[in-house]
């Protein structure tokens, strides 16, 4: 049985092929409120956006080399919202002068048949998880503070388990290629969050969710 056709729309910000500048860190649950208080004082939105998302990581294995990875994400807080399909390129870690990790990022909104479509294309789901937390914004910068939970029964987002007693913190900017000055702005912002949290340039290829 063929999967229903998938509808893909560009995200509202226009250009979808962008570079993501990223710094990451983690904060213990016991220090979370102190960090949120600091972010409320530094960011444009004193009251952050809240979210709960379900993300599925799909792999397409070829004859040789690393598998091709796509990420499908949906909002559990807003079930009628479109899914998002995301591709993250290999990080450009060679330039030591950059204060942030830089990688290509393509993000499009899609219809709810996205997982079926990816399966029909030959992709297979590798793992899935649920993230829940807060989003702060400071100009073009976005700060995500969230906990990450593994899904214990495939597809059942009601049956999850926290992966750690800490919250993941990501400071990111989406910008056209060549806008490396944003990494300096990110470094300056990250300095203001110390000693509550130390945001670093971490190579995700050396991590596994």
C-alpha positions as CSV (number, residue, x, y, z in Angstrom):
1,X,0.0,0.0,0.0
2,X,1.5,3.3,-1.1
3,X,1.8,6.1,1.5
4,X,-0.3,9.2,0.9
5,X,1.5,12.0,-0.9
6,X,3.4,14.4,1.4
7,X,3.0,18.1,1.2
8,X,6.1,20.2,1.8
9,X,6.0,23.9,2.3
10,X,8.9,26.4,3.0
11,X,8.9,27.7,6.5
12,X,7.6,31.2,6.9
13,X,11.0,32.9,7.3
14,X,11.6,32.5,3.5
15,X,15.0,31.1,2.7
16,X,15.2,27.5,3.9
17,X,18.9,26.8,3.1
18,X,20.7,28.4,5.9
19,X,23.7,28.0,8.2
20,X,23.1,27.1,11.8
21,X,25.5,28.6,14.4
22,X,25.4,26.6,17.6
23,X,26.6,26.5,21.2
24,X,25.5,23.8,23.7
25,X,25.7,23.0,27.3
26,X,23.6,21.5,30.1
27,X,22.4,22.6,33.5
28,X,21.3,20.4,36.4
29,X,17.6,20.5,37.3
30,X,18.5,22.0,40.7
31,X,19.9,25.1,38.9
32,X,17.2,25.4,36.3
33,X,15.2,28.2,38.0
34,X,18.3,30.3,38.4
35,X,19.2,30.0,34.7
36,X,15.6,30.8,33.6
37,X,15.6,33.9,35.9
38,X,18.9,35.0,34.2
39,X,17.5,34.5,30.7
40,X,14.3,36.4,31.5
41,X,16.5,39.4,32.4
42,X,18.7,39.1,29.3
43,X,16.3,38.1,26.5
44,X,13.6,40.0,24.6
45,X,10.7,37.8,25.9
46,X,10.5,37.8,29.6
47,X,8.1,35.0,29.5
48,X,9.5,32.2,27.3
49,X,7.5,30.2,24.8
50,X,6.9,26.6,26.0
51,X,6.9,23.5,23.9
52,X,6.7,19.7,23.9
53,X,8.0,18.1,20.7
54,X,8.3,14.5,19.4
55,X,11.3,14.0,17.1
56,X,12.0,10.9,15.0
57,X,15.5,10.4,13.4
58,X,15.4,8.5,10.1
59,X,18.4,6.9,8.3
60,X,19.0,6.0,4.7
61,X,21.9,3.6,4.5
62,X,23.9,3.5,1.2
63,X,26.4,1.1,-0.2
64,X,29.3,2.9,1.5
65,X,30.0,5.8,3.8
66,X,27.8,7.3,6.6
67,X,24.0,7.0,6.3
68,X,21.9,10.0,5.2
69,X,20.0,11.4,8.2
70,X,16.7,13.3,8.3
71,X,14.8,14.5,11.3
72,X,11.0,14.6,11.5
73,X,9.5,16.7,14.3
74,X,6.0,17.4,15.4
75,X,4.5,19.5,18.2
76,X,2.7,17.6,20.9
77,X,1.5,20.9,22.3
78,X,-0.2,21.8,19.0
79,X,-1.2,18.6,17.3
80,X,-2.7,20.3,14.2
81,X,0.5,22.2,13.5
82,X,2.6,21.0,10.5
83,X,5.4,18.5,10.9
84,X,8.9,19.8,10.3
85,X,11.5,18.0,8.3
86,X,15.1,18.9,9.0
87,X,18.5,18.2,7.5
88,X,21.7,19.1,9.3
89,X,24.9,19.0,7.4
90,X,28.3,18.0,8.6
91,X,29.7,20.6,11.1
92,X,32.5,22.8,9.9
93,X,34.8,22.4,12.9
94,X,38.1,23.3,11.2
95,X,38.0,27.1,11.6
96,X,39.3,27.7,15.2
97,X,38.5,31.4,14.9
98,X,34.8,30.7,15.0
99,X,33.3,30.8,18.4
100,X,30.4,28.5,17.4
101,X,29.9,25.3,15.6
102,X,28.6,25.9,12.0
103,X,26.6,23.5,9.9
104,X,24.2,23.7,6.9
105,X,20.6,23.6,8.0
106,X,17.5,22.9,5.8
107,X,14.1,23.1,7.5
108,X,10.7,22.7,5.8
109,X,7.2,22.3,7.1
110,X,5.4,19.2,5.9
111,X,2.0,17.4,6.2
112,X,1.2,14.7,8.8
113,X,2.0,11.9,6.4
114,X,5.7,12.7,6.5
115,X,6.8,9.5,8.5
116,X,4.9,7.2,6.0
117,X,6.5,9.1,3.1
118,X,10.0,8.7,4.5
119,X,9.4,5.0,5.0
120,X,8.3,4.6,1.4
121,X,11.4,6.4,0.3
122,X,13.5,3.7,2.0
123,X,14.3,5.6,5.2
124,X,14.1,3.6,8.5
125,X,13.5,5.2,11.9
126,X,16.6,4.8,14.1
127,X,15.4,6.4,17.3
128,X,12.8,8.8,18.7
129,X,12.6,11.1,21.7
130,X,10.5,13.8,23.3
131,X,11.8,17.3,24.3
132,X,10.0,19.7,26.5
133,X,11.0,23.1,27.7
134,X,11.3,26.8,27.0
135,X,12.4,29.0,24.1
136,X,13.9,32.5,24.7
137,X,14.9,35.0,22.0
138,X,17.4,37.7,21.9
139,X,17.4,39.4,18.5
140,X,18.3,36.7,16.0
141,X,19.5,34.4,18.7
142,X,17.3,31.6,20.1
143,X,17.9,29.9,23.4
144,X,16.3,26.5,24.0
145,X,16.2,25.0,27.5
146,X,14.7,21.5,27.5
147,X,14.7,18.1,29.0
148,X,15.1,15.1,26.8
149,X,13.1,11.8,27.3
150,X,13.5,8.5,25.5
151,X,10.4,6.9,24.0
152,X,10.0,3.4,25.7
153,X,7.4,2.0,23.3
154,X,7.8,3.0,19.7
155,X,5.3,5.7,18.7
156,X,3.9,6.0,22.2
157,X,4.8,9.5,23.4
158,X,2.9,9.0,26.7
159,X,5.4,6.3,27.7
160,X,8.7,8.1,28.2
161,X,11.7,8.2,30.5
162,X,13.9,11.2,31.3
163,X,17.4,10.6,30.0
164,X,19.2,12.6,32.7
165,X,18.6,14.9,35.7
166,X,19.7,17.9,33.7
167,X,18.4,20.2,31.0
168,X,20.0,20.6,27.5
169,X,20.7,24.3,26.6
170,X,21.2,25.3,23.0
171,X,22.1,28.8,21.8
172,X,21.6,29.1,18.0
173,X,21.3,31.5,15.1
174,X,20.2,30.7,11.6
175,X,21.9,33.0,9.1
176,X,23.1,33.0,5.4
177,X,26.5,31.5,4.8
178,X,29.4,33.9,5.6
179,X,27.8,35.7,8.5
180,X,30.5,34.6,10.9
181,X,30.2,37.8,13.0
182,X,27.1,36.2,14.7
183,X,29.4,33.8,16.4
184,X,31.0,36.7,18.2
185,X,27.6,37.9,19.4
186,X,26.8,34.4,20.6
187,X,30.1,34.2,22.5
188,X,29.4,37.5,24.2
189,X,25.9,36.4,25.2
190,X,27.2,33.0,26.5
191,X,29.7,34.9,28.7
192,X,26.7,36.6,30.5
193,X,25.3,33.2,31.4
194,X,28.4,32.1,33.3
195,X,28.9,30.6,35.9
196,X,25.3,29.2,35.7
197,X,26.2,27.4,32.5
198,X,29.2,27.1,30.1
199,X,28.0,27.0,26.5
200,X,30.6,25.3,24.2
201,X,31.3,24.5,20.6
202,X,30.5,20.8,20.6
203,X,30.8,18.5,17.6
204,X,27.5,16.5,17.4
205,X,29.1,13.8,15.3
206,X,30.9,12.7,18.5
207,X,27.6,12.5,20.4
208,X,24.7,10.1,20.3
209,X,21.2,10.9,21.5
